[in-house]
Amino acid sequence: MKMILLLIFCTSAVQAKEITLQSSELQTQVIELYTSEGCSSCPPADKYLSGLKQSPQLFKTFIPIALHVDYWDYIGWKDKLALQKNATRQRVYKILGNLNSVYTPGVLKAGKEWRAWRFANIKSSPLKVGKLTVQVQDNHLTAQFDAKNAPYNLNVALLGMNIKSKVRAGENKGKSLKHDFVLLKQEMVSSKSPAWDFELPNDFLQSKYPDKVFVVWIEGEMNPAPLQAVASYL
């Protein structure tokens, strides 16, 4: 498994100036956790995802992403990390049959429901799906996916790390929660060929959270299941 990584930082703001990432041909599996600060069953799943920081295979064979949903906000605590589009993505998985139901904590591995996450190790995928190469220079992003089938969607995301929250209401009232790999921002660009060339928003790589992860993944036009992905700390 090979990943080429180059990060050059500019000024004291620690904003990534140049990023180059490349996967191998084998699939790097995206682990999606659908979670909420308003769900009493979610803290153990959040802790599990945070524990993946210690794995030597992080960003090599798998990439974790915590997608906070908003459909538990009504029971007393509004999750400040929740994005409505996260719940929409989960519901699309349900419509497509990738999930039996919409629930939290819900985990998918490479776009498929993974109920054994509590007890199973994340094994390397044997699937050869194609090499993904991504370069960012001054917010200008180019990407190439070494695969024949098209069209594809390219997703670019910023994840927040070491996020702490004091919950004052709802099912987790009184708890101090800690989150990692939280989806903060996401841009999706479609292409009829497996190549992309576009400008990211100027502030895309900036966040009030100092510890961040940059993620790019490929998915089919009609199915959100990630086919290939790359990621690195910023």
C-alpha positions in Angstrom: 0.0 0.0 0.0 1.6 3.3 -1.1 0.6 6.9 -0.3 2.6 9.8 -1.4 2.1 12.9 0.8 3.6 16.4 0.5 2.5 19.2 2.7 4.0 22.7 2.6 2.6 25.2 5.1 2.6 29.0 4.8 2.8 31.6 7.6 1.9 31.1 11.2 -1.8 30.5 10.3 -0.8 26.9 9.4 -3.0 26.9 6.3 -2.0 24.2 3.8 -0.3 25.9 0.8 0.3 22.8 -1.3 -1.1 19.3 -0.9 -0.3 16.2 -3.0 -2.0 12.9 -2.3 -2.1 9.6 -4.1 -3.7 6.3 -3.3 -2.7 2.9 -4.5 -5.0 0.9 -6.9 -6.5 -1.0 -3.9 -9.6 0.6 -2.4 -9.1 2.9 0.6 -12.2 2.3 2.6 -14.2 5.2 4.0 -15.7 4.5 7.4 -18.8 6.7 7.8 -20.2 7.1 11.3 -23.6 8.8 11.5 -23.9 10.2 15.0 -25.4 13.0 17.1 -24.7 14.7 20.4 -28.4 14.3 21.1 -28.3 10.5 21.0 -27.4 8.7 24.3 -26.1 5.6 22.3 -23.6 7.7 20.3 -20.7 8.5 22.7 -19.3 5.0 22.6 -19.3 5.1 18.8 -17.6 8.5 18.8 -15.0 7.1 21.2 -14.5 4.1 18.8 -13.9 6.5 15.9 -11.4 8.6 17.9 -9.5 5.4 18.8 -8.8 4.9 15.1 -6.2 7.7 15.3 -3.8 5.2 16.8 -4.0 2.8 13.9 -0.9 2.6 11.6 -3.4 2.0 8.7 -5.1 5.3 9.2 -5.4 7.1 5.8 -3.7 4.1 4.1 -6.4 1.4 4.1 -9.2 3.3 5.7 -10.4 6.9 6.4 -12.9 7.6 9.2 -15.5 10.4 8.9 -18.1 11.4 11.5 -21.2 12.8 10.0 -23.4 14.5 12.7 -27.1 14.4 11.8 -29.8 16.9 12.9 -32.8 14.6 13.3 -32.3 14.3 17.1 -32.1 18.0 17.7 -35.8 18.1 18.6 -35.4 16.1 21.8 -33.7 18.8 23.8 -30.1 19.4 22.5 -29.2 21.0 19.1 -26.0 19.5 17.9 -23.8 22.3 16.7 -21.8 19.9 14.5 -24.9 18.6 12.6 -25.4 19.2 8.9 -28.7 18.6 7.3 -27.0 17.1 4.2 -25.5 14.4 6.4 -29.0 13.1 7.3 -29.9 13.4 3.6 -26.9 11.3 2.6 -27.9 8.6 5.2 -31.5 8.6 3.8 -30.2 8.1 0.3 -28.2 5.1 1.5 -31.5 3.7 2.9 -33.4 4.3 -0.3 -30.6 2.5 -2.3 -30.7 -0.5 0.1 -27.2 0.2 1.6 -28.9 0.6 5.0 -31.8 -1.3 6.6 -32.9 1.9 8.4 -31.9 5.4 9.3 -30.4 5.4 12.8 -27.6 6.5 15.1 -25.0 5.4 15.7 -24.9 4.0 12.2 -21.7 2.9 10.5 -21.0 2.2 6.9 -17.8 0.8 5.4 -17.2 1.6 1.8 -20.8 2.5 1.5 -22.3 -0.7 3.0 -23.9 -1.0 6.4 -21.3 -2.4 8.9 -23.0 -3.5 12.2 -19.9 -5.4 13.4 -17.8 -2.3 13.9 -17.8 -2.7 17.7 -16.0 -6.0 17.5 -14.3 -6.3 14.1 -10.9 -5.1 12.8 -10.8 -3.0 9.7 -9.2 -5.3 7.1 -7.5 -4.1 4.0 -9.8 -4.1 0.9 -8.7 -6.6 -1.8 -10.6 -4.6 -4.4 -8.6 -2.9 -7.2 -10.7 0.2 -8.0 -8.1 2.5 -9.5 -5.5 5.1 -8.3 -6.7 8.6 -7.2 -4.2 11.5 -7.4 -5.1 14.9 -5.9 -3.1 18.1 -5.9 -4.0 21.5 -4.3 -2.1 24.7 -4.9 -3.5 28.0 -3.6 -7.0 26.5 -3.5 -6.7 25.3 -7.0 -7.5 21.5 -7.1 -6.8 19.0 -9.7 -7.6 15.3 -9.5 -7.3 12.2 -11.6 -9.0 8.9 -11.0 -7.4 6.0 -12.9 -10.6 4.3 -13.9 -12.6 3.8 -17.1 -16.2 4.1 -15.9 -17.7 7.6 -15.7 -19.3 9.9 -14.7 -18.1 10.3 -11.1 -18.6 12.8 -8.3 -15.5 14.1 -6.5 -16.0 15.0 -2.9 -13.6 17.3 -1.1 -14.1 17.6 2.7 -12.5 19.2 5.8 -12.7 17.3 9.0 -12.3 18.7 12.6 -10.3 16.9 15.2 -10.2 17.1 19.0 -13.5 18.9 19.2 -14.9 19.1 22.8 -18.5 19.9 23.7 -20.3 20.3 27.0 -23.9 19.0 26.6 -26.4 20.9 28.7 -29.7 19.3 27.7 -31.2 16.2 26.0 -30.2 12.5 26.5 -26.5 13.4 27.1 -27.1 16.2 29.5 -24.2 16.9 31.8 -21.7 14.9 29.6 -18.5 16.3 28.2 -18.1 14.8 24.7 -15.0 14.7 22.5 -15.2 14.2 18.7 -12.7 13.4 15.9 -12.9 13.2 12.2 -16.0 15.5 12.2 -17.2 16.6 8.7 -17.1 20.4 8.8 -17.3 21.3 5.1 -17.8 19.5 1.9 -17.8 20.4 -1.8 -18.9 18.0 -4.6 -18.0 18.4 -8.2 -19.2 16.1 -11.0 -17.3 15.1 -14.1 -18.1 13.1 -17.2 -14.5 12.0 -17.3 -12.4 10.9 -14.3 -10.5 14.2 -14.1 -11.2 17.5 -12.2 -9.8 21.0 -12.3 -11.5 23.7 -10.2 -11.1 26.3 -7.5 -12.0 25.6 -3.9 -13.6 28.4 -1.8 -10.9 30.7 -0.5 -11.6 29.8 3.2 -12.2 26.1 2.6 -9.1 24.9 4.4 -9.7 27.2 7.3 -11.6 26.4 10.5 -11.9 27.6 14.1 -10.7 24.1 15.1 -6.9 24.0 14.8 -6.5 20.3 14.2 -7.9 19.3 10.8 -7.9 16.5 8.2 -8.2 17.0 4.4 -10.2 14.3 2.6 -11.1 13.6 -1.0 -13.2 10.7 -2.2 -14.7 9.5 -5.4 -18.3 8.2 -5.7 -20.6 7.2 -8.6 -23.0 9.7 -9.9 -26.1 7.8 -8.6 -24.6 6.1 -5.5 -22.8 7.9 -2.6 -20.8 4.8 -1.7 -17.1 5.9 -1.8 -15.0 4.1 -4.4 -11.6 5.5 -3.6 -10.3 8.1 -1.2 -7.2 9.9 0.1 -6.6 12.0 3.2 -4.0 13.6 5.4 -3.7 15.8 8.4 -3.3 19.5 7.8 
